[in-house]
Amino acid sequence: MDKIKWGILGTAKIAMEQVIPAIQRSSNGVVAAIASSSGKAVKIASQFNIPHSYESYEDLLADPEIDAVYIPLPNHLHKEWAIKAANARKHVLCEKPAALNTEDVKAMVSACMANDVLFMEGFMYRFHPQHTKVKELIQDNVIGDIKMLHANFSFYMEDRKGNIRLNRQLGGGVIYDIGCYCIHSLRYILEAEPIQMSVIGEMNDEGVDTSASVIMTFPNNVQAMFMCSFDAMLKNEYEIIGSKGSIRVPFAYRPDLNAGKGIVQLVLENEFREYVIDGDQYKFEVEHFADCIQSNREPVSSGDHAISNMRVIDALLEMLI
C-alpha cells in the first residue's frame, strides 16, 4: 500500500513541534493536509511544506485523499471531531486523554467501529523501546514478583493566566493532562486494572486539580502510587519494586527531553545495571498506527484500552472534585 496520507486537525503546539515532524520522518506516512479554524493553516502548510490547507476541519474531512487524521485539539473537542472523522471514514489518532469521560470515549470508539476505521489514543511514550526492555526484565523474572510501583509526572507551570490546562470546561486539570500517563503506564506494566483507589489533591480557585497523589491496589495485592503536579519541578519517571530487585526509568514519558535516550536502571542485591536505549517515540507512534491501517490490525493503544484508562480517570475525579 502507498504511504498513509495524514490530515492534521488544528495547529496545536504538540502538532507543530512533535507529530508533524514525526510523520515527515516516518517511513510509511506523509502529511497531506492541515486545517485550522484560526486562519493559520496556510502559514503552517507553507512552513512544513504540506500540500493542502483548509480553513475548516469539515473541509479537510471532505478530502477523499486523506486516510487518517491526527486530533491535537483541546480535550473537550476530541469527541466531536473524532466522531466526525470516523463518519468521514478517516482513521483517528487522538491525543490523550481521549475525551472527558468514559461514555464519550465509548461513543468515539463505537463511531470508528461502525465506519470500519481504526482508533488510537496518543500515548506516545508507550512506543519508546525502553519500555520493551522493562517488560523483558519483568518477564524474565529478574526482579522477582512485583510488589510495588511508583510513578511521577510533574512540571512547574510558569504562565497560568488563560492556560487551557486550568480551564475545567475545556478539559483542564493535572489528572487529565499528565496523570493519565501515570495511570496508563501502571496499567501497561501490570497488564491489569486497579481494584481499589484513593486520591488526595490540591485544587485552584476555579476548582481545577493542580496536584494529585493517588494510591491504587491491583490484583495480587500489588500496591501502586503516583503523583502528578503543575506545581513541582519536571519529573517523568516510574519505578517497579520486586521481591528480588527494582527497575527505575527516569525518563519514562519524555525521553525526547533527553535527546531520545531512554534509561533503564536495574538494581539487584549486589548489582547495578544501566541500559541506555535510543528511540524516536513520536515517529514510532505514527509508524505503528500507519502500519495498523495498512495491515488492517488493531493498534496497541486501542479503543478498549482508551475506555479502560478513562474509567480510572473518571473514578479519581469523582473522588477528588
Helices and strands as residue ranges (DSSP letters): E 4-9, H 13-14, I 15-19, H 20-25, E 29-35, H 41-48, E 52-54, H 57-61, E 68-71, G 75-77, H 78-87, E 91-95, H 102-114, E 119-122, G 124-127, H 130-139, E 146-156, G 164-166, G 168-170, H 174-174, I 175-179, H 180-190, E 196-203, E 209-218, G 219-221, E 222-229, E 231-242, E 245-249, G 255-258, E 261-268, E 271-278, H 281-295, H 303-320
